[in-house]
Amino acid sequence: MPDRPVIGWDIGGAHVKACLVEDGRVRDIAQWAAPLWQGLAPLDGALAAARARWPGLGGGRHALTMTAEMTDLFPHREAGVTALAAHLAAALGPDIHLYAGSAGWVAPTAAREHWVDIASANWLATAELVARRRPDALLVDIGSTTTDLIPVVGGRPQPAGRSDADRLASGELVYLGVVRTPLCALARRIVFDGRRVNVMNEFFATTADVFRLTGELDGAHDQHPAADNGEKDLAASCERLARMIGRDARDARVRQWRALAGAWRHAMLSEIGRNLGRVVRQADLGDGVPVVGAGAGQFLARILAERCNRPFVPFHALVGTPPAASDWADVCAPSVAVALLFEREAASCGS
């Protein structure tokens, strides 16, 4: 009799990501927008969509990691971990295993006891899987909201810090992503039409507008509303960029707005690149160590690898996914990682 499937879950504050593994192989991967700062209803909606996609989900084993405990839905992270664990256990059944890094796999009933290990550990799961496939690597996971820069040395993740607070200090966590980041977070001044101008400190536009104009953002990964809840076409994206510098889209040609998008792109790459340099120096990574790229912004990870003269390996190439799912494996890397890590451990234990 074949083993029951494993579903890996990454419960984020903005998205729910899931990976279906059967007989040790990745079969399908999906992501749903789920703004949990609005409450738990979006999470329930994502779970309902997963049930519709995978009718046998109820009989599966569930491996789970999370970052949603950080949302302002909860008074503090401990409360978030505990509440999410209980909610997911009620929704998915008893066969749930929470990824807790060095503490192993934890039952939902023990979530409060191990909340520090469970909280925001999704990057560690990805890095652990990478370490099993590439003993020396630099994981660069550029997502919709954040960037993780994790050194892997000697077959183990070697972060300078474990918590988000520590990783923000070390440079291993950079709060920039290719969809949801407000542009005013990238620069106080930007070049437009040959002049450096001040930027409006307003939520007028996001990085999704930038990467729509550069043509690098896959529309399937662009799941959240625009800053003004407007359209996501060329004209609307230009209008939002124009507002950032006190103009209207009709004040310039499309090529000028594309050039402005390029300036924002440069600012983002520069900031991530500065932090990447810090991480490389702290970990003393050798010149030949490859960059393993993941996330919706993997295209930027590839560019950073080229700038550092390092080999580039997409995450999906390490895990063996169906061709149709390779892009989603990169975008949803933590969900793939927890599914495969748990499936391997369960197989070794004969469970």
Phi, psi and chi 1 to 4 in degrees:
 res  aa     phi    psi   chi1   chi2   chi3   chi4
   1 MET       -  129.5  178.0 -179.6  -66.9      -
   2 PRO   -66.3  151.7   23.4  -32.6      -      -
   3 ASP   -65.1  152.4  -70.6  -25.3      -      -
   4 ARG   -65.1  147.6  -69.7  179.2  -63.4  139.0
   5 PRO   -64.2  157.3   22.6  -32.9      -      -
   6 VAL  -111.3  131.0  173.5      -      -      -
   7 ILE  -112.0  118.8  -59.5   93.0      -      -
   8 GLY   -91.3  134.0      -      -      -      -
   9 TRP  -123.4  137.2  -60.0   88.3      -      -
  10 ASP  -121.6  104.7  179.3   13.9      -      -
  11 ILE   -93.8   98.7  -49.8  -62.3      -      -
  12 GLY   -97.5  172.8      -      -      -      -
  13 GLY   -74.1  -21.4      -      -      -      -
  14 ALA  -116.5  -25.1      -      -      -      -
  15 HIS  -138.6  153.6  -60.9   93.1      -      -
  16 VAL  -110.4  127.1  169.4      -      -      -
  17 LYS  -118.8  141.4  -57.2  172.7 -177.7 -179.7
  18 ALA  -144.6  148.0      -      -      -      -
  19 CYS  -134.8  130.3  171.0      -      -      -
  20 LEU  -100.3  121.5  175.2   66.1      -      -
  21 VAL  -117.6  127.7  169.8      -      -      -
  22 GLU  -128.7  131.5  -67.3  177.8  -42.0      -
  23 ASP    53.1   38.4  -59.4  -35.3      -      -
  24 GLY    79.5    6.1      -      -      -      -
  25 ARG  -123.6  141.3  -62.6  176.5   63.2   84.6
  26 VAL   -70.0  125.3  173.5      -      -      -
  27 ARG  -107.2  -35.3  -59.7  -61.3 -174.8 -173.6
  28 ASP  -160.7  153.0 -165.3   17.2      -      -
  29 ILE  -142.9  142.4  -53.5  164.9      -      -
  30 ALA  -149.6  159.4      -      -      -      -
  31 GLN  -139.6  140.1  172.0 -179.9  -81.2      -
  32 TRP  -129.8  138.2  -61.0  -85.6      -      -
  33 ALA   -66.3  133.7      -      -      -      -
  34 ALA  -151.5   84.6      -      -      -      -
  35 PRO   -72.2   90.3   26.4  -32.2      -      -
  36 LEU   -71.6  -13.3  -97.6   67.5      -      -
  37 TRP   -65.7  -14.4   58.5   87.3      -      -
  38 GLN   -87.7   -7.0  -62.8  176.1    1.8      -
  39 GLY   127.6 -176.9      -      -      -      -
  40 LEU   -86.6   -8.6  -68.7  176.2      -      -
  41 ALA   -59.0  -41.5      -      -      -      -
  42 PRO   -62.0  -33.9  -25.1   35.8      -      -
  43 LEU   -64.0  -44.8  172.9   57.4      -      -
  44 ASP   -62.0  -36.6  -68.4  -26.6      -      -
  45 GLY   -63.7  -40.4      -      -      -      -
  46 ALA   -66.5  -39.5      -      -      -      -
  47 LEU   -64.5  -38.8  -64.3  176.5      -      -
  48 ALA   -64.2  -39.5      -      -      -      -
  49 ALA   -65.0  -36.6      -      -      -      -
  50 ALA   -66.7  -40.4      -      -      -      -
  51 ARG   -62.6  -39.0  -70.2 -170.2 -169.2   94.4
  52 ALA   -67.3  -35.4      -      -      -      -
  53 ARG   -75.0  -38.9 -172.2 -180.0 -176.9  107.9
  54 TRP  -124.2   87.3  -57.9  -40.8      -      -
  55 PRO   -57.4  -25.6  -25.6   35.1      -      -
  56 GLY   -87.9   12.1      -      -      -      -
  57 LEU   -57.0  -36.9 -178.1  147.8      -      -
  58 GLY   -62.7  -25.0      -      -      -      -
  59 GLY   -95.8    7.7      -      -      -      -
  60 GLY   -91.0  172.0      -      -      -      -
  61 ARG   -99.3  138.7  -62.3  166.4  -68.7  170.5
  62 HIS  -116.6  123.1  -58.0  -84.7      -      -
  63 ALA  -110.5  128.1      -      -      -      -
  64 LEU  -134.7  136.8 -169.1  143.1      -      -
  65 THR  -129.3  164.5 -173.1      -      -      -
  66 MET  -151.2  156.5   66.4  176.8   71.1      -
  67 THR  -132.2   -5.8   59.3      -      -      -
  68 ALA   -67.3  -13.8      -      -      -      -
  69 GLU   -62.2  -15.5   81.2  -75.6  -16.5      -
  70 MET   -81.2  -13.9  -73.7  -71.9  -68.4      -
  71 THR   -67.2  157.6   63.9      -      -      -
  72 ASP   -78.8   11.4   49.4   17.8      -      -
  73 LEU   -66.7  -26.3  175.2   63.9      -      -
  74 PHE  -113.4  149.2  -53.7  109.4      -      -
  75 PRO   -69.5  -28.0   24.2  -33.4      -      -
  76 HIS  -160.4  171.4   46.2   70.9      -      -
  77 ARG   -67.1  -37.0  -69.8  170.2  -64.6  141.6
  78 GLU   -59.2  -45.5  178.7 -177.2   -6.4      -
  79 ALA   -62.5  -37.9      -      -      -      -
  80 GLY   -64.9  -47.5      -      -      -      -
  81 VAL   -59.7  -46.5  168.6      -      -      -
  82 THR   -64.6  -44.9  -54.9      -      -      -
  83 ALA   -66.8  -41.9      -      -      -      -
  84 LEU   -67.4  -40.1  -73.0  167.1      -      -
  85 ALA   -61.0  -44.9      -      -      -      -
  86 ALA   -65.9  -42.0      -      -      -      -
  87 HIS   -64.4  -42.4 -170.4   84.2      -      -
  88 LEU   -71.8  -34.4  -71.2  158.5      -      -
  89 ALA   -63.3  -40.4      -      -      -      -
  90 ALA   -67.4  -34.1      -      -      -      -
  91 ALA   -82.8  -33.5      -      -      -      -
  92 LEU  -108.1  -13.1  -63.9  173.6      -      -
  93 GLY   103.8 -179.4      -      -      -      -
  94 PRO   -78.4  -17.4   29.2  -35.1      -      -
  95 ASP   -87.6   62.9 -156.2  -11.3      -      -
  96 ILE  -117.5  137.1  -69.2 -177.1      -      -
  97 HIS  -131.5  117.7  -49.3  -93.1      -      -
  98 LEU   -90.3  129.2  -56.1  174.0      -      -
  99 TYR   -73.6  125.7  178.0   76.8      -      -
 100 ALA  -130.1   31.4      -      -      -      -
 101 GLY    59.0 -128.1      -      -      -      -
 102 SER   -65.3  -17.3   60.2      -      -      -
 103 ALA   -81.0   -4.8      -      -      -      -
 104 GLY    85.9 -147.6      -      -      -      -
 105 TRP  -103.2  130.9  -62.4   93.9      -      -
 106 VAL  -119.7  138.1  174.4      -      -      -
 107 ALA   -74.0  152.2      -      -      -      -
 108 PRO   -55.6  -32.3  -27.2   35.4      -      -
 109 THR   -67.5  -18.6   52.8      -      -      -
 110 ALA  -103.8   12.2      -      -      -      -
 111 ALA   -61.6  -40.5      -      -      -      -
 112 ARG   -64.0  -40.4 -174.0 -179.4  -60.8  -82.5
 113 GLU   -63.6  -33.8  177.9 -175.6   -5.5      -
 114 HIS  -112.9   23.2  -66.5  -80.0      -      -
 115 TRP   -60.4  -34.8   77.4  -94.0      -      -
 116 VAL   -62.3  -38.5  171.8      -      -      -
 117 ASP   -74.6  -30.7  -60.7  -57.1      -      -
 118 ILE   -80.9  -35.9  -63.9  166.6      -      -
 119 ALA   -60.4  129.1      -      -      -      -
 120 SER    46.2   49.7  -64.6      -      -      -
 121 ALA  -103.3    9.0      -      -      -      -
 122 ASN   -62.9  -38.4   65.9  -16.6      -      -
 123 TRP   -61.9  -35.6   59.7  -87.6      -      -
 124 LEU   -68.5  -37.0 -175.6   57.8      -      -
 125 ALA   -61.9  -45.6      -      -      -      -
 126 THR   -60.6  -46.2  -53.5      -      -      -
 127 ALA   -64.1  -36.1      -      -      -      -
 128 GLU   -64.6  -42.3 -176.2  178.6  -20.3      -
 129 LEU   -66.6  -42.3 -173.3   65.5      -      -
 130 VAL   -57.6  -42.8  168.5      -      -      -
 131 ALA   -61.9  -29.5      -      -      -      -
 132 ARG   -76.0  -19.7  -64.5 -173.3 -178.3 -168.0
 133 ARG  -105.5  -31.5  -47.8  -64.0  167.8   90.8
 134 ARG  -134.4  101.6  -71.5  -72.9  178.0  121.9
 135 PRO   -63.9  -22.6   17.5  -28.6      -      -
 136 ASP  -129.5  120.3  -64.9  -69.3      -      -
 137 ALA  -163.5  166.9      -      -      -      -
 138 LEU  -123.8  106.9  176.1   59.2      -      -
 139 LEU   -76.7  124.5  172.2   62.9      -      -
 140 VAL  -123.1   99.7  178.8      -      -      -
 141 ASP  -109.5  104.4 -173.4  -18.1      -      -
 142 ILE  -105.4  107.1  -56.4  176.0      -      -
 143 GLY   -99.9 -159.2      -      -      -      -
 144 SER   -73.2  -25.9   65.4      -      -      -
 145 THR  -127.1  -35.3  -49.9      -      -      -
 146 THR  -134.9  167.6   62.2      -      -      -
 147 THR  -127.0  130.4  -65.8      -      -      -
 148 ASP  -110.1  132.3  -67.7  -56.2      -      -
 149 LEU  -124.2   99.5  -53.4  169.7      -      -
 150 ILE  -121.0  117.8  -48.4  -59.7      -      -
 151 PRO   -76.4  139.7   26.0  -30.3      -      -
 152 VAL  -119.2  122.6  172.0      -      -      -
 153 VAL  -135.5  128.8 -179.3      -      -      -
 154 GLY    62.1   32.6      -      -      -      -
 155 GLY    78.9   17.3      -      -      -      -
 156 ARG  -141.4  142.4  -65.2  179.2   58.8 -170.3
 157 PRO   -61.5  137.1  -20.1   32.3      -      -
 158 GLN  -128.7   59.1  -63.1  -74.0   -3.5      -
 159 PRO   -70.3  149.9   28.3  -35.3      -      -
 160 ALA   -72.8  -23.9      -      -      -      -
 161 GLY  -140.5  155.2      -      -      -      -
 162 ARG  -103.0  -40.0  170.6   61.6  176.9   81.1
 163 SER   -82.4  162.1   69.1      -      -      -
 164 ASP   -58.8  -39.4  -79.1   -5.3      -      -
 165 ALA   -61.6  -44.8      -      -      -      -
 166 ASP   -66.9  -39.2  -72.3  -18.4      -      -
 167 ARG   -72.9  -29.8  -64.2 -166.5  -52.3  120.5
 168 LEU   -64.5  -35.8  -74.9  166.8      -      -
 169 ALA   -71.7  -37.4      -      -      -      -
 170 SER   -81.7  -16.3   69.3      -      -      -
 171 GLY    92.9    0.1      -      -      -      -
 172 GLU   -78.7  -13.8  -67.5  166.1  -10.8      -
 173 LEU  -124.0  120.1  173.5   58.3      -      -
 174 VAL  -120.4  122.4 -174.8      -      -      -
 175 TYR   -85.1   66.6 -116.7   80.2      -      -
 176 LEU  -137.7  135.5  -61.9  177.5      -      -
 177 GLY  -142.1  174.4      -      -      -      -
 178 VAL   -94.1    4.5  -63.5      -      -      -
 179 VAL  -126.0  -53.9  177.1      -      -      -
 180 ARG  -100.3   -7.2  -61.4 -176.9   58.9 -116.8
 181 THR   -71.3  124.8  -59.4      -      -      -
 182 PRO   -63.5  137.1  -18.0   30.6      -      -
 183 LEU   -63.8  -27.7  -71.2 -167.6      -      -
 184 CYS   -66.2  -12.1   55.0      -      -      -
 185 ALA   -80.6  -14.0      -      -      -      -
 186 LEU   -89.3  -32.2  -71.3  178.8      -      -
 187 ALA  -163.2  148.6      -      -      -      -
 188 ARG   -90.2  -23.3  -58.8  -49.5  -56.3  -91.2
 189 ARG  -136.2  147.2  -70.4  170.1   64.6   79.6
 190 ILE  -143.4  153.2 -160.5   78.2      -      -
 191 VAL   -88.0  126.7  173.4      -      -      -
 192 PHE  -137.5  126.2  176.6   71.9      -      -
 193 ASP    53.2   42.0 -155.2   21.4      -      -
 194 GLY    83.8   -1.4      -      -      -      -
 195 ARG  -122.3  145.5  -68.5 -165.7  -57.8  168.0
 196 ARG   -89.2  124.5 -172.3  169.5  -68.1  -84.1
 197 VAL  -125.8  154.3  -59.7      -      -      -
 198 ASN   -68.3  155.3  -73.7  -14.9      -      -
 199 VAL  -108.2  140.5  169.6      -      -      -
 200 MET   -73.9  127.3  -71.7 -168.0  168.3      -
 201 ASN   -86.0   66.6 -166.4   27.5      -      -
 202 GLU  -135.7  156.9  -65.3  -80.4    0.1      -
 203 PHE   -84.3   65.9 -174.8   53.8      -      -
 204 PHE   -91.9  -28.9  -76.9  150.6      -      -
 205 ALA  -153.3  159.3      -      -      -      -
 206 THR  -126.8  173.1   65.2      -      -      -
 207 THR   -62.6  -23.6   44.4      -      -      -
 208 ALA   -58.7  -37.4      -      -      -      -
 209 ASP   -62.2  -40.9  -67.0  -57.0      -      -
 210 VAL   -60.9  -51.0  165.5      -      -      -
 211 PHE   -81.9  -12.5  -64.5  110.3      -      -
 212 ARG   -69.9  -42.1  -72.7 -172.0 -152.7  108.9
 213 LEU   -71.5  -30.5  -71.4  180.0      -      -
 214 THR   -81.2  -11.6   65.4      -      -      -
 215 GLY    79.2   16.6      -      -      -      -
 216 GLU  -100.3  -17.7  -65.9  168.7  -60.5      -
 217 LEU   -88.8  120.8  179.1   61.8      -      -
 218 ASP   -67.3  126.9 -172.4  -34.5      -      -
 219 GLY   -58.2  -29.1      -      -      -      -
 220 ALA   -68.0  -21.4      -      -      -      -
 221 HIS   -94.6   -1.2  -52.8  157.4      -      -
 222 ASP  -100.5   75.0 -174.2    7.7      -      -
 223 GLN  -100.8   -6.5  -64.9 -178.7  -31.3      -
 224 HIS  -103.5  154.0  -81.1  -95.9      -      -
 225 PRO   -60.2  151.3  -20.7   31.7      -      -
 226 ALA   -66.0  165.3      -      -      -      -
 227 ALA   -56.1  -35.5      -      -      -      -
 228 ASP  -101.0   11.9   59.8   -1.6      -      -
 229 ASN    60.7   20.6  -69.1  -50.9      -      -
 230 GLY   -91.4 -165.8      -      -      -      -
 231 GLU   -69.7  164.2  -62.1  -62.9  -35.8      -
 232 LYS  -113.2   23.0  -62.8 -179.6 -179.4  179.5
 233 ASP   -85.3 -178.4   56.9   15.1      -      -
 234 LEU   -60.1  -47.8  174.1   64.3      -      -
 235 ALA   -62.9  -44.7      -      -      -      -
 236 ALA   -68.0  -37.5      -      -      -      -
 237 SER   -65.8  -39.8  -65.5      -      -      -
 238 CYS   -62.5  -41.6  -71.2      -      -      -
 239 GLU   -61.2  -42.4 -170.4   62.3   60.5      -
 240 ARG   -67.5  -40.6  -74.5 -173.0  -71.6  -90.6
 241 LEU   -62.8  -39.3 -105.6   64.9      -      -
 242 ALA   -61.2  -39.8      -      -      -      -
 243 ARG   -59.8  -30.4  -69.5 -166.9 -170.0  109.2
 244 MET   -62.3  -24.4  -69.1  -60.7  -55.7      -
 245 ILE  -120.5   26.1   56.3  170.1      -      -
 246 GLY    73.3   26.8      -      -      -      -
 247 ARG  -124.5  175.0  -66.1  175.5  178.7  -92.9
 248 ASP  -110.7  154.4  -60.9  -46.8      -      -
 249 ALA   -59.6  -31.0      -      -      -      -
 250 ARG   -71.6   -8.0   64.9 -177.5 -177.9  178.5
 251 ASP   -75.5  -13.0  -66.2  -17.4      -      -
 252 ALA  -149.7  171.1      -      -      -      -
 253 ARG   -86.4  163.6  -63.1 -179.2  177.7  179.1
 254 VAL   -58.3  -38.3  169.3      -      -      -
 255 ARG   -63.0  -30.4   62.4  175.5  175.4   78.9
 256 GLN   -72.3  -35.8  -68.0  169.6  -75.3      -
 257 TRP   -71.5  -33.6  -61.5  125.0      -      -
 258 ARG   -65.0  -37.8  -69.5 -167.2 -169.9  -83.0
 259 ALA   -65.4  -37.5      -      -      -      -
 260 LEU   -65.0  -40.6  178.7   59.9      -      -
 261 ALA   -59.4  -38.9      -      -      -      -
 262 GLY   -62.6  -35.0      -      -      -      -
 263 ALA   -67.7  -40.2      -      -      -      -
 264 TRP   -64.7  -41.6  -71.1  111.4      -      -
 265 ARG   -58.7  -44.4  177.9 -177.4 -175.7  -87.6
 266 HIS   -60.6  -42.2  174.6   76.4      -      -
 267 ALA   -62.3  -41.4      -      -      -      -
 268 MET   -67.9  -45.8 -178.5  169.7  172.0      -
 269 LEU   -60.6  -38.9  -86.1  167.2      -      -
 270 SER   -64.4  -42.1  -64.4      -      -      -
 271 GLU   -67.6  -44.7 -178.8   61.9   18.8      -
 272 ILE   -64.8  -40.0  -64.0  174.4      -      -
 273 GLY   -62.1  -38.1      -      -      -      -
 274 ARG   -62.9  -43.1  -79.4 -168.7  -71.3  -88.9
 275 ASN   -69.4  -36.9  -76.5  -83.1      -      -
 276 LEU   -60.8  -41.4 -173.4  146.4      -      -
 277 GLY   -60.7  -41.1      -      -      -      -
 278 ARG   -61.3  -44.7  -68.6  172.9   59.8 -162.4
 279 VAL   -64.3  -43.4  170.4      -      -      -
 280 VAL   -60.7  -43.6  166.6      -      -      -
 281 ARG   -67.4  -42.5  -70.6 -170.1  -63.8  -87.9
 282 GLN   -62.3  -39.4  -72.0  164.1 -179.9      -
 283 ALA   -89.1   -8.4      -      -      -      -
 284 ASP    54.3   49.6 -165.7   23.4      -      -
 285 LEU   -75.3  134.5  -70.1  177.9      -      -
 286 GLY   -69.0  162.5      -      -      -      -
 287 ASP   -63.5  -31.4  -67.9  -19.9      -      -
 288 GLY   -86.6   -0.1      -      -      -      -
 289 VAL   -69.3  127.4  171.3      -      -      -
 290 PRO   -78.5  156.9   30.0  -35.9      -      -
 291 VAL   -90.1  126.6  166.5      -      -      -
 292 VAL  -100.5  115.1  174.4      -      -      -
 293 GLY   -98.0  138.7      -      -      -      -
 294 ALA  -145.7  172.7      -      -      -      -
 295 GLY    94.5  166.3      -      -      -      -
 296 ALA   -62.5  -22.3      -      -      -      -
 297 GLY  -101.4   29.1      -      -      -      -
 298 GLN   -56.4  -29.5 -172.6 -165.4   79.2      -
 299 PHE   -59.1  -31.2   54.5   87.6      -      -
 300 LEU   -76.1  -34.6  -64.4 -178.6      -      -
 301 ALA   -61.1  -38.3      -      -      -      -
 302 ARG   -63.4  -42.0 -174.1 -176.3  -65.5  -86.7
 303 ILE   -64.0  -42.8  -67.6  167.4      -      -
 304 LEU   -63.0  -37.9  -70.4  165.1      -      -
 305 ALA   -62.2  -43.3      -      -      -      -
 306 GLU   -62.5  -41.1  -68.2  171.9   -5.1      -
 307 ARG   -65.8  -29.1  -69.6 -175.4  177.4 -177.2
 308 CYS   -92.3    2.3  -63.4      -      -      -
 309 ASN    55.9   43.6  -65.0  -47.6      -      -
 310 ARG  -114.9  147.3  -66.7 -178.7  179.0  -85.3
 311 PRO   -60.7  151.5  -17.4   28.6      -      -
 312 PHE  -119.9  133.0  179.3   80.6      -      -
 313 VAL  -130.1  119.2 -179.4      -      -      -
 314 PRO   -69.0  144.0   23.8  -30.5      -      -
 315 PHE   -53.7  -41.8  174.4   79.3      -      -
 316 HIS   -61.8  -25.8   74.6  -99.4      -      -
 317 ALA   -69.1  -18.8      -      -      -      -
 318 LEU   -87.3  -19.1  -59.3 -177.8      -      -
 319 VAL  -113.3  -10.6  -61.6      -      -      -
 320 GLY    68.6   79.7      -      -      -      -
 321 THR  -112.7  156.3   57.3      -      -      -
 322 PRO   -58.0  142.8  -20.1   30.5      -      -
 323 PRO   -51.3  -37.9  -27.2   34.7      -      -
 324 ALA   -68.8  -18.6      -      -      -      -
 325 ALA  -106.0    3.4      -      -      -      -
 326 SER   -63.0  -42.5   60.6      -      -      -
 327 ASP   -61.6  -42.9  -75.6  -10.5      -      -
 328 TRP   -70.8  -29.0  -76.0  113.4      -      -
 329 ALA   -61.8  -40.2      -      -      -      -
 330 ASP   -68.1  -44.3  -63.6  -31.0      -      -
 331 VAL   -66.5  -38.5  172.0      -      -      -
 332 CYS  -107.3   34.8  -57.0      -      -      -
 333 ALA   -52.3  -43.7      -      -      -      -
 334 PRO   -62.0  -36.1  -24.9   36.3      -      -
 335 SER   -68.2  -37.9   68.9      -      -      -
 336 VAL   -63.6  -42.7  176.7      -      -      -
 337 ALA   -63.0  -48.9      -      -      -      -
 338 VAL   -66.4  -34.3  -70.6      -      -      -
 339 ALA   -63.1  -47.3      -      -      -      -
 340 LEU   -72.6  -37.7  -68.7  175.1      -      -
 341 LEU   -63.5  -44.6  -70.5  170.1      -      -
 342 PHE   -68.8  -42.7  178.3   78.0      -      -
 343 GLU   -60.6  -39.7 -164.3  -83.5  -19.1      -
 344 ARG   -66.7  -43.5  178.0  174.8  175.2  176.5
 345 GLU   -66.2  -41.6 -179.9  160.9  -35.6      -
 346 ALA   -64.1  -38.7      -      -      -      -
 347 ALA   -66.5  -39.5      -      -      -      -
 348 SER   -68.7  -26.8   67.1      -      -      -
 349 CYS   -90.8   -4.8  -63.8      -      -      -
 350 GLY    73.6   21.9      -      -      -      -
 351 SER  -105.9      -   60.3      -      -      -
